[in-house]
Amino acid sequence: MKHKYGAYAGIREVDGQEIHFASRMEFNYYLYLRWLKQQEEIQDFEYQPKAFDFHRRAEERRDLWDKDWLPQKKKYRADFRMKEKNGEEYYVETVGKLRRDHTRNFKLLRQLFPEVKLRVVTREQYKNIEISVSGIIPEWEKGGFKEERSPFLRRGRRVYLEDLQAARRRR
């Protein structure tokens, strides 16, 4: 099923259990972390392990929150929690396109939960991972991001330069 932002969300069966992933990128990153664990590159990982309650934390810890207003009653759940071989723990968020709500959540997390480390996997980082391991991991779902093309207007319609060049070659 296609998500409102164009990601392919849905339930997928992984290791004998059904898990709902918000996007193909999230699912593939799960497969990547599972592969890293099998290769003993990381100690462990969890999918969406903990929800961070911004509103409650701001009420409890006024030393961290100096504003008159409280954040809305919203919980933020990072995609993954990772534990490195050296024992370091951090959270990972996979982001295809960085939107305003992402940056707001990241700022609130940094301010209200300063002890929590968060790493963001962007589209470019994901593409590099996909290039290196998609042939190794059999369940990897291909596809995903369309290459960004910039349109220009021609007679009131959006036209892509690549399409015009292809049409000229066919003539």
C-alpha positions in Angstrom: 0.0 0.0 0.0 1.3 3.4 -0.9 1.8 5.9 1.9 0.7 9.5 1.7 4.2 10.6 1.0 4.8 8.0 -1.7 6.5 5.4 0.5 5.4 1.8 0.2 4.0 0.9 3.6 2.7 -2.4 4.7 3.0 -5.6 6.6 5.9 -7.8 5.7 6.8 -11.2 7.1 10.3 -11.2 8.6 11.9 -14.0 10.6 8.5 -15.7 11.1 6.6 -12.6 12.4 4.5 -10.0 10.7 5.8 -6.4 11.1 4.3 -3.2 9.7 6.9 -1.0 8.1 6.1 2.6 7.1 8.1 2.5 3.9 10.3 0.3 1.7 13.3 2.2 2.9 12.5 1.3 6.5 12.0 -2.4 5.6 15.2 -2.6 3.6 17.1 -0.8 6.5 15.7 -3.5 8.8 17.1 -6.1 6.5 20.5 -4.3 6.4 20.7 -4.2 10.2 19.7 -7.9 10.5 22.5 -8.6 8.0 25.0 -6.5 10.0 24.0 -8.5 13.2 24.5 -11.8 11.3 28.0 -10.6 10.2 28.6 -9.6 13.9 29.2 -6.0 12.9 26.7 -4.8 15.5 25.6 -6.3 18.8 21.9 -5.9 18.5 19.0 -3.8 17.1 15.3 -3.3 17.8 12.6 -2.0 15.5 10.6 0.9 17.0 11.4 0.1 20.6 10.4 3.1 22.6 8.1 6.1 22.4 9.4 9.5 23.6 6.6 11.5 25.2 7.5 15.2 24.7 4.6 16.6 26.6 5.1 14.5 29.8 8.9 15.1 29.7 8.4 18.9 29.4 6.0 18.8 32.4 8.4 16.7 34.5 11.7 18.4 33.6 11.2 22.1 33.8 14.9 22.5 33.9 15.1 21.3 30.3 12.0 23.2 29.1 12.0 27.0 29.8 9.1 28.0 27.6 5.7 29.1 28.8 3.9 26.6 26.6 4.2 22.8 26.5 4.7 20.7 23.4 1.5 19.1 22.1 0.7 15.7 23.5 2.6 13.8 21.0 4.9 10.8 21.2 7.9 10.3 18.9 9.1 6.8 18.0 12.4 6.4 16.3 12.6 3.6 13.7 15.4 1.6 15.3 17.6 1.4 18.4 21.0 0.0 17.7 23.7 -1.3 20.0 27.2 -1.3 18.7 29.8 -4.0 19.6 31.4 -1.6 22.0 28.1 -1.2 23.9 27.2 2.3 22.5 23.5 2.7 22.0 21.7 5.1 19.8 18.5 5.5 17.8 18.3 5.6 14.0 15.6 7.4 11.9 15.3 6.7 8.2 14.2 9.7 6.3 13.5 9.7 2.5 12.7 13.4 2.4 13.4 15.6 5.3 10.2 17.5 6.2 9.3 20.2 8.7 7.8 17.7 11.2 11.0 15.6 11.2 13.1 18.6 12.1 10.7 19.7 14.8 10.7 16.2 16.3 14.5 16.1 16.2 14.9 19.4 17.9 12.4 18.5 20.7 14.2 15.2 21.2 17.5 16.9 21.5 16.2 19.5 23.9 14.0 17.2 26.1 16.0 14.1 26.0 19.7 15.2 25.8 21.0 11.8 26.9 19.5 10.2 23.7 21.7 9.9 20.6 19.9 10.0 17.3 21.3 9.3 13.8 19.4 10.1 10.7 19.8 8.0 7.6 19.1 10.2 4.6 18.2 9.2 1.1 21.8 9.6 -0.1 23.1 7.4 2.7 20.4 4.8 2.0 21.3 4.7 -1.7 24.9 4.0 -0.9 23.8 1.1 1.4 21.5 -0.2 -1.3 24.3 -0.2 -3.9 26.6 -2.1 -1.6 24.3 -4.8 -0.1 21.1 -5.1 -2.2 22.7 -8.0 -4.2 23.7 -9.8 -1.0 20.4 -9.7 0.9 17.8 -11.8 -1.0 14.7 -10.2 0.5 15.8 -6.7 -0.5 13.0 -4.8 -2.2 14.2 -2.9 -5.2 12.8 0.3 -6.5 12.1 3.2 -4.2 13.2 6.7 -5.1 12.7 8.1 -8.5 15.5 10.2 -9.8 14.8 13.9 -9.3 14.0 15.6 -12.6 13.4 19.3 -12.8 10.5 20.3 -15.1 10.2 23.4 -17.2 7.0 24.8 -18.7 6.2 24.5 -22.4 2.9 25.7 -23.7 1.5 25.7 -20.1 2.5 22.0 -19.5 5.3 20.5 -17.4 7.9 19.1 -19.6 11.0 17.2 -18.6 14.2 17.8 -20.6 15.0 14.1 -20.6 11.6 13.3 -22.3 12.2 15.9 -25.0 15.7 14.5 -25.7 14.3 11.0 -26.0 11.5 12.2 -28.3 14.1 13.9 -30.6 16.2 10.7 -30.7 13.1 8.7 -31.9 12.5 11.0 -34.8 
